Amino acid sequence: MSQDQQPEAWAKQWGQVVARAWSDEAYKQRLLSDPRAVLAEAGLPVPADLQVQVHEATPTLLHLVLPPAPTLSDEQLNSAAGGLVHGDSGPCGA
């Protein structure tokens, strides 16, 4: 998704790509094999520094995506952890 594109607009265009892939086998195969080109044709350009893969889910195959870890400062990490580290005399170390 380009940085200036609204998530709602992206979702609508992606929905159109999915609908076409469901009804057009050749298009689906192109989407699976060359997603960057197909998405660009659909008005969803992928930034050059971003890899994209499209996987087809089936009734017996579920794809789970592990998102990247958030980039937090030490202060934010301490705040999220309540300032406790394993081994402290708090709930983790009890």
N, C-alpha and C positions, 0 to 999 in steps of 0.2 A: 504494500500500500504506500503510495506516495505520501509525504509528510503533509501536503496541503489538502489531501482528500479527506472528507468527513467519513467517519465510520459507517454511518447509515447509507451513504452513497456507495461505499465499497461493498457493504453487505448486499445491497440491491443488485449491483453488477455481478457479484460472485454468485448470487442466486440465479441469475440469468445464465451464467456459465454452467452451473450445475444442471439446470433444467435442460440446456442444450445437450450436455454430455449424457444425460439419461435417455435422450431420444435420438442421438446421433452417435453411433458406435465409432465412426472414423474420427469425429471430433473428440470423443472421450479418449481414444488412444493417443491422439496428438497432445491432449491436455496432460495425460500421464507421462508421455515421453519427452515433451518440450513445454513444460508449464510456463516458462518465461515468455515464450513467443505467443502462446495462446492467450495468456493473461493480458499481454500488451495489446493484442488485437481487440480484446474486450474492453479496453480502456482502463486496465489495471496494471500499469507498468510496475515492474519490480526493480528497485534500486540495484545498480550494478554490484554493490558490495554485499548484497543479500542473496543467499542461496534459497531456492524454493523447491519443494518436492510436493507432489500431489499423490496421495495414496487412496486407493479405493477400498472403502469398508464393505464387508460382506456380512451375511447373517452369522458367519462363524469366525469373523476376524474383526477385532476392535483395535483401533489405533489410539493410544494414549500419548499425549504430548507432555513431556516434562519441560516446563518453562525454565528459562535461565534464572539463576539466583538473582535476587535484587541487589543492586549496588547500594549499599548503605555505609554511612560513616561509622566509625567506632562509637561515637556518641549515640547514633540511632540504634546500633546493635545493642548497646548497653541498655537503652531505654526499652527496646522490644523485649529483652530478656529480663527486665526488672532489675538489671544491674547484678544479677547473680550468675556465677559461673559454676559449673559442676565442681564439687569439692568444697564450695562455700558451706557455711552452716545453715543455709536455707533449705527449702524443700528439695532441691536437687541433691544436696549432700546428706540429707537425713537418712 
